[in-house]
Amino acid sequence: MTEETKILRKWTGVIRTADEQVYVDYIKATGLNDYKTTPGNLGFQMVLRARGDGTSEVTTLSWWTSVEAIKAFAGDDPEVARYYPEDDRFLVERPKNVEHYRVVAGSGPDWA
């Protein structure tokens, strides 16, 4: 990847719909705060989708300048999802890995 490459990191898990607000507050204080304070992070979003069965999918999307920046957030193996101590309290489904994509077009802060 070149210096100009931007990378999208996507993680999706499942929580109980009743826990949405408390989980959002928890993630704002942990993962989203860590995204914000890691050099090389270009931004992030957290989205929810109720599945209609009492559970909701939660996805975090974050944009990065390089794999090295992602490693500063996630550790030596950036393909492995990063979890926090209270995650087991909320997550009904907890994937081991995340997905990474090269951003090839779009708009956002400082994007051509």
N, C-alpha and C positions, 0 to 999 in steps of 0.2 A: 504494500500500500504506500502511496505517496504521502508527502507532508500535507497535501491538500485534502486527502481523503477524510471523510467524516464517517463515523460508525454509529449505527443504531443498535442499542442493546435492549432486548425485549425479554421480560420475564412475565409469566402468567401462572397464577395459583388460584385456588378456590377457597372461599371462606363462607361462613353462614351469613345469609343476608341480614339477619338481626344484628350481626356484629359489624356491619359496614362502617358506621361512623366512628366507633371506638378503634377499629383497625386503621382507618384513614388517619386518625389522630396519632396513633402509635407509629405508623410508617412515616408521617411527616416529621416526627421527632427522631427517627432512626435513619432508615434508608434514604429518604429524600434529603434530609439534612446532610448525610454523608455525600450524596451526589453533589450537592451545592458547594461543599467545602473541598472537594477533590480537584486539584488542578487538572485541566484538560476536559472537564465536563462542560458541555455547551448548553445544557438544559435538560429538563425532564418533565414527564407527565405521569400521572396515575389515573387510570380509568377503571370504571366498574360497569359490570353488566349482570343484572339479575337474570338467573336462569329459569325462574318460575317454579323451582322445586325446593325453595328454602335456602339455596346456595347462590353465591354470586362469584363470577370470575373477576379477578383483580389483575390488571396488567400494569406494569411499570415500563415506560419507554424512556430511555436516556440516550443522549447524543454525546459523542466523544471525539476528541481530536486524534486519538491513536490507541493501538492495543496497549501500549505502555501506560497510558492514562487509565485505561480500564483495569489493568493489573494493579495500579495504585489503589483502586477502589475494591476490587474483587479478590486480589491475591494472585499467586503465581499461575494458576490455571483459570483464565478468564471465562472459560466455558462452563465452569461450575457455579451454580447460583450461590449467592451470599445470603446467609440467614442470620437472624438476631435471636437473642435468648427467649423472648416471648412469642416467637413465631409459632411454635407448636401449640400454643393456646388458641390460636386463631385458624390456622390453615387446615382445611379438610383434605386438600390435595396440594402436595409440595414437590414440584419437579426438581430433579437433581441438577438439570442444566438450563442455561439460558440460550437465546438465539442472538446471533450478531449478523448485521447486514451492512453492506457498503451503501452509503447514501449517494445516489447518482443524480438526483434532481430534487428541488424543493425550495422553500423559502423559509427564512428564519433569521435570527440575529446574526449578522456578519456572513450570511451565506450568499454566494453569487447566484 
